[in-house]
Each structure stands twice: as C-alpha cells, then as structure tokens.
Amino acid sequence: MGSMSIWHWIVVIGVVLLLFGRGKISELMGDVAQGIKAFKKGMSEDEAAKVEPPKTEPVKTLDHQQQPEAAKSRAQV
C-alpha cells in the first residue's frame, strides 16, 4: 500500500499533461536548458577573470632629494 504502482504513475502523468499541455512542458524544459547554458557561461567567464589578473599601473613615488647648496643658502637668508 505504501508504494505507488504503475497505474498511479500513469494517472499522475496524465493529469500533469492535461494541466500543462505538451507545449508548455517543452517550453519549460527549453527554459531550463537555457538557464543551465547561461550558468555554465557565467562560470567560465569567472574562471577566465581569475586566470588573468587585472592590469594595474606601477606605483608612482616621489624621490625626496636633498636640496642643493644654493637653495639651502637662500632658504636660510
């Protein structure tokens, strides 16, 4: 009694086909397939982004040099 026989499954499938129709089920399965393809494409784009690090410009630094003697003498005057 606990398990479903083949006749139960036939009735369930028949009711599902009556409610949704053959066209809606095929459209639904097509949408699922497109979703899976989009997911795989997104995952491959993420892997490509991880492989190639973003290009950054080198860090710009300022060299602090000592002032020439002439500039020192003017600053002291």
N, C-alpha and C positions, 0 to 999 in steps of 0.2 A: 504493500500500500504506500510505502514511503517513496518509492522510486516511480518515475514517470515512464509510462510505456510509449511505444512508437506512436500510438493514436493520440496521446496527449500532445506530443511534439507536432504532429501533423495539424491538429486543431490550432495550436498556438501560432504556427507559421501561417496558416490560412487567415487567422484573424489579423495578424500583422500585415499581410499582403492586402487584405480588404481595407484596413485603416489607412495605410500609407501608399498603397499602389506600387506598381513596379517602377514607374518613372521617378517617384520621389526617393525610393531606396537607391536607385542607381545614381541620382544626383547627390544624395548624401554620401555615398561611397566615393564619388568623384571629388567632393569637397574634402573628405578625409585624406584622400591621396594627395591633393594639392597642399593641404596643411603639412603633411609629412615631408613633401618635397621642399616646402618653404623652410621647415625646421632644419632639414639637412643642409640647405644652402646657407642658412644663418650660422650653423655650427662650423661649416667650412670657412666662412668669412672670419669668424672669431679665431680659428686656428691660424689663418693667414696673417691676421693682425698680430698674433702673439709671436710668430716667427720673425716678422720684420719689425724691429724696434723703430719708434718714431725718430725722425732725423731732427737733431737739435743743433743750434748754433753753438760754437765754442764760447765758453765764458769769457767775457771781456774784463780785463783787470787794468787798473791804473798803476803804473810804476811810480813810486814815490822816490824821487831822486833828491839828493842834497842840492841846495841852491848853490849856484856859482858864487865865487868870492865877491864879484862886483855887485851882485844882487844883495848879498849879506851886508855889505858896507852901506848900501843905500837904505836898507831896512833899519839899520842902527842909527842913522843920521836923523 
